[in-house]
Amino acid sequence: MTKSEDLKSLLNVNCMKMINELQGKQTQLMEIYKSNPTFPFDFYNISIREVDTKIQAIRELYKQITNEELF
């Protein structure tokens, strides 16, 4: 493996790790909202959108650096 391939692999692993962590937080938010009807919907909605935006930003950054989609 070349140095370039090593860096690309490392970037892939780290981006996927960040996305998985964000998806875990998103799942936690969904569970909190589902189990607690008094949880403010506006806060829930903004939080979910924030997580989605961060995930999309990571995917776009990876694509700009590697010219490939992150799967």
C-alpha positions in Angstrom: 0.0 0.0 0.0 1.3 3.4 -0.9 1.4 6.3 1.5 -1.5 8.0 -0.4 -3.6 4.8 0.0 -2.7 4.6 3.7 -3.8 8.2 4.2 -7.0 7.6 2.3 -7.8 4.5 4.3 -7.1 6.3 7.6 -9.4 9.2 6.5 -12.1 6.7 5.5 -11.9 4.9 8.9 -12.0 8.2 10.8 -14.9 9.7 8.8 -16.9 6.5 9.2 -16.2 6.5 13.0 -17.4 10.1 13.3 -20.5 9.3 11.3 -21.3 6.3 13.4 -20.9 8.3 16.6 -23.2 11.0 15.2 -25.8 8.3 14.2 -25.6 6.9 17.7 -26.4 10.3 19.2 -29.2 10.7 16.7 -30.7 7.3 17.8 -30.4 8.4 21.4 -32.3 11.6 20.7 -35.0 9.6 18.9 -35.3 7.2 21.9 -35.5 10.2 24.4 -38.2 11.8 22.3 -40.1 8.6 21.9 -40.0 7.7 25.6 -40.6 11.2 27.0 -43.7 13.0 25.5 -42.8 16.2 27.3 -39.5 16.5 25.4 -39.7 19.7 23.4 -40.3 18.9 19.7 -38.5 22.0 18.5 -35.3 21.0 20.3 -35.7 17.5 19.0 -36.2 18.7 15.4 -33.2 21.1 15.5 -31.0 18.5 17.1 -31.8 15.9 14.5 -31.2 18.4 11.7 -27.9 19.4 13.2 -26.7 15.8 13.3 -27.8 15.3 9.7 -25.9 18.4 8.7 -22.7 17.3 10.4 -23.0 13.8 8.7 -23.5 15.5 5.3 -20.5 17.8 5.9 -18.2 14.8 6.7 -19.4 13.0 3.5 -18.8 16.1 1.4 -15.3 16.7 2.9 -14.3 13.1 2.2 -15.6 13.5 -1.4 -13.6 16.7 -1.9 -10.4 15.2 -0.6 -10.7 11.8 -2.3 -13.0 12.4 -5.2 -15.0 9.3 -4.0 -18.2 8.8 -2.1 -18.0 7.7 1.5 -19.8 4.4 2.0 
